[in-house]
Amino acid sequence: MSQEKFVVRKVAVLGAGVMGAQIAAHLANAKVPTVLFDLPAKEGPKNAIVQKP
């Protein structure tokens, strides 16, 4: 079996809940390009969930 390195170029995390947000944060801290996807807010601005303080 060969010992080739696996290179991660970009990661997508589906769901910005408690676990998804933490995984995305960990990947971003490790300097891995990360895209975090979540469903839009039901009311108000579509990005209300991610802009919430």
Phi and psi in radians as a Rosetta constraint file:
Dihedral C 1 N 2 CA 2 C 2 CIRCULARHARMONIC -1.373 0.35
Dihedral N 2 CA 2 C 2 N 3 CIRCULARHARMONIC 2.737 0.35
Dihedral C 2 N 3 CA 3 C 3 CIRCULARHARMONIC -1.920 0.35
Dihedral N 3 CA 3 C 3 N 4 CIRCULARHARMONIC 0.896 0.35
Dihedral C 3 N 4 CA 4 C 4 CIRCULARHARMONIC -1.335 0.35
Dihedral N 4 CA 4 C 4 N 5 CIRCULARHARMONIC 2.556 0.35
Dihedral C 4 N 5 CA 5 C 5 CIRCULARHARMONIC -1.410 0.35
Dihedral N 5 CA 5 C 5 N 6 CIRCULARHARMONIC 2.459 0.35
Dihedral C 5 N 6 CA 6 C 6 CIRCULARHARMONIC -1.696 0.35
Dihedral N 6 CA 6 C 6 N 7 CIRCULARHARMONIC 2.060 0.35
Dihedral C 6 N 7 CA 7 C 7 CIRCULARHARMONIC -1.750 0.35
Dihedral N 7 CA 7 C 7 N 8 CIRCULARHARMONIC 2.138 0.35
Dihedral C 7 N 8 CA 8 C 8 CIRCULARHARMONIC -1.639 0.35
Dihedral N 8 CA 8 C 8 N 9 CIRCULARHARMONIC 2.081 0.35
Dihedral C 8 N 9 CA 9 C 9 CIRCULARHARMONIC -1.625 0.35
Dihedral N 9 CA 9 C 9 N 10 CIRCULARHARMONIC -0.621 0.35
Dihedral C 9 N 10 CA 10 C 10 CIRCULARHARMONIC -2.815 0.35
Dihedral N 10 CA 10 C 10 N 11 CIRCULARHARMONIC 2.558 0.35
Dihedral C 10 N 11 CA 11 C 11 CIRCULARHARMONIC -2.236 0.35
Dihedral N 11 CA 11 C 11 N 12 CIRCULARHARMONIC 2.451 0.35
Dihedral C 11 N 12 CA 12 C 12 CIRCULARHARMONIC -2.008 0.35
Dihedral N 12 CA 12 C 12 N 13 CIRCULARHARMONIC 2.284 0.35
Dihedral C 12 N 13 CA 13 C 13 CIRCULARHARMONIC -1.955 0.35
Dihedral N 13 CA 13 C 13 N 14 CIRCULARHARMONIC 2.176 0.35
Dihedral C 13 N 14 CA 14 C 14 CIRCULARHARMONIC -1.711 0.35
Dihedral N 14 CA 14 C 14 N 15 CIRCULARHARMONIC 2.021 0.35
Dihedral C 14 N 15 CA 15 C 15 CIRCULARHARMONIC 1.808 0.35
Dihedral N 15 CA 15 C 15 N 16 CIRCULARHARMONIC 2.098 0.35
Dihedral C 15 N 16 CA 16 C 16 CIRCULARHARMONIC -1.820 0.35
Dihedral N 16 CA 16 C 16 N 17 CIRCULARHARMONIC 0.576 0.35
Dihedral C 16 N 17 CA 17 C 17 CIRCULARHARMONIC -1.291 0.35
Dihedral N 17 CA 17 C 17 N 18 CIRCULARHARMONIC -2.844 0.35
Dihedral C 17 N 18 CA 18 C 18 CIRCULARHARMONIC -0.990 0.35
Dihedral N 18 CA 18 C 18 N 19 CIRCULARHARMONIC -0.868 0.35
Dihedral C 18 N 19 CA 19 C 19 CIRCULARHARMONIC -1.296 0.35
Dihedral N 19 CA 19 C 19 N 20 CIRCULARHARMONIC -0.802 0.35
Dihedral C 19 N 20 CA 20 C 20 CIRCULARHARMONIC -1.084 0.35
Dihedral N 20 CA 20 C 20 N 21 CIRCULARHARMONIC -0.710 0.35
Dihedral C 20 N 21 CA 21 C 21 CIRCULARHARMONIC -1.137 0.35
Dihedral N 21 CA 21 C 21 N 22 CIRCULARHARMONIC -0.687 0.35
Dihedral C 21 N 22 CA 22 C 22 CIRCULARHARMONIC -1.190 0.35
Dihedral N 22 CA 22 C 22 N 23 CIRCULARHARMONIC -0.699 0.35
Dihedral C 22 N 23 CA 23 C 23 CIRCULARHARMONIC -1.115 0.35
Dihedral N 23 CA 23 C 23 N 24 CIRCULARHARMONIC -0.789 0.35
Dihedral C 23 N 24 CA 24 C 24 CIRCULARHARMONIC -1.094 0.35
Dihedral N 24 CA 24 C 24 N 25 CIRCULARHARMONIC -0.701 0.35
Dihedral C 24 N 25 CA 25 C 25 CIRCULARHARMONIC -1.127 0.35
Dihedral N 25 CA 25 C 25 N 26 CIRCULARHARMONIC -0.740 0.35
Dihedral C 25 N 26 CA 26 C 26 CIRCULARHARMONIC -1.094 0.35
Dihedral N 26 CA 26 C 26 N 27 CIRCULARHARMONIC -0.759 0.35
Dihedral C 26 N 27 CA 27 C 27 CIRCULARHARMONIC -1.139 0.35
Dihedral N 27 CA 27 C 27 N 28 CIRCULARHARMONIC -0.717 0.35
Dihedral C 27 N 28 CA 28 C 28 CIRCULARHARMONIC -1.119 0.35
Dihedral N 28 CA 28 C 28 N 29 CIRCULARHARMONIC -0.695 0.35
Dihedral C 28 N 29 CA 29 C 29 CIRCULARHARMONIC -1.138 0.35
Dihedral N 29 CA 29 C 29 N 30 CIRCULARHARMONIC -0.494 0.35
Dihedral C 29 N 30 CA 30 C 30 CIRCULARHARMONIC -1.492 0.35
Dihedral N 30 CA 30 C 30 N 31 CIRCULARHARMONIC 0.145 0.35
Dihedral C 30 N 31 CA 31 C 31 CIRCULARHARMONIC 1.105 0.35
Dihedral N 31 CA 31 C 31 N 32 CIRCULARHARMONIC 0.578 0.35
Dihedral C 31 N 32 CA 32 C 32 CIRCULARHARMONIC -1.680 0.35
Dihedral N 32 CA 32 C 32 N 33 CIRCULARHARMONIC 2.145 0.35
Dihedral C 32 N 33 CA 33 C 33 CIRCULARHARMONIC -0.981 0.35
Dihedral N 33 CA 33 C 33 N 34 CIRCULARHARMONIC 2.148 0.35
Dihedral C 33 N 34 CA 34 C 34 CIRCULARHARMONIC -2.260 0.35
Dihedral N 34 CA 34 C 34 N 35 CIRCULARHARMONIC 2.387 0.35
Dihedral C 34 N 35 CA 35 C 35 CIRCULARHARMONIC -2.050 0.35
Dihedral N 35 CA 35 C 35 N 36 CIRCULARHARMONIC 2.227 0.35
Dihedral C 35 N 36 CA 36 C 36 CIRCULARHARMONIC -1.935 0.35
Dihedral N 36 CA 36 C 36 N 37 CIRCULARHARMONIC 2.091 0.35
Dihedral C 36 N 37 CA 37 C 37 CIRCULARHARMONIC -1.888 0.35
Dihedral N 37 CA 37 C 37 N 38 CIRCULARHARMONIC 2.443 0.35
Dihedral C 37 N 38 CA 38 C 38 CIRCULARHARMONIC -2.619 0.35
Dihedral N 38 CA 38 C 38 N 39 CIRCULARHARMONIC 2.877 0.35
Dihedral C 38 N 39 CA 39 C 39 CIRCULARHARMONIC -1.262 0.35
Dihedral N 39 CA 39 C 39 N 40 CIRCULARHARMONIC 2.579 0.35
Dihedral C 39 N 40 CA 40 C 40 CIRCULARHARMONIC -1.200 0.35
Dihedral N 40 CA 40 C 40 N 41 CIRCULARHARMONIC 2.731 0.35
Dihedral C 40 N 41 CA 41 C 41 CIRCULARHARMONIC -1.072 0.35
Dihedral N 41 CA 41 C 41 N 42 CIRCULARHARMONIC 2.561 0.35
Dihedral C 41 N 42 CA 42 C 42 CIRCULARHARMONIC -1.284 0.35
Dihedral N 42 CA 42 C 42 N 43 CIRCULARHARMONIC -0.565 0.35
Dihedral C 42 N 43 CA 43 C 43 CIRCULARHARMONIC -2.245 0.35
Dihedral N 43 CA 43 C 43 N 44 CIRCULARHARMONIC 2.644 0.35
Dihedral C 43 N 44 CA 44 C 44 CIRCULARHARMONIC 1.329 0.35
Dihedral N 44 CA 44 C 44 N 45 CIRCULARHARMONIC -2.727 0.35
Dihedral C 44 N 45 CA 45 C 45 CIRCULARHARMONIC -1.094 0.35
Dihedral N 45 CA 45 C 45 N 46 CIRCULARHARMONIC 2.536 0.35
Dihedral C 45 N 46 CA 46 C 46 CIRCULARHARMONIC -1.070 0.35
Dihedral N 46 CA 46 C 46 N 47 CIRCULARHARMONIC -0.555 0.35
Dihedral C 46 N 47 CA 47 C 47 CIRCULARHARMONIC -1.637 0.35
Dihedral N 47 CA 47 C 47 N 48 CIRCULARHARMONIC 0.299 0.35
Dihedral C 47 N 48 CA 48 C 48 CIRCULARHARMONIC -1.040 0.35
Dihedral N 48 CA 48 C 48 N 49 CIRCULARHARMONIC -0.603 0.35
Dihedral C 48 N 49 CA 49 C 49 CIRCULARHARMONIC -1.125 0.35
Dihedral N 49 CA 49 C 49 N 50 CIRCULARHARMONIC -0.804 0.35
Dihedral C 49 N 50 CA 50 C 50 CIRCULARHARMONIC -1.393 0.35
Dihedral N 50 CA 50 C 50 N 51 CIRCULARHARMONIC -0.346 0.35
Dihedral C 50 N 51 CA 51 C 51 CIRCULARHARMONIC -1.629 0.35
Dihedral N 51 CA 51 C 51 N 52 CIRCULARHARMONIC -0.035 0.35
Dihedral C 51 N 52 CA 52 C 52 CIRCULARHARMONIC -1.150 0.35
Dihedral N 52 CA 52 C 52 N 53 CIRCULARHARMONIC 2.308 0.35
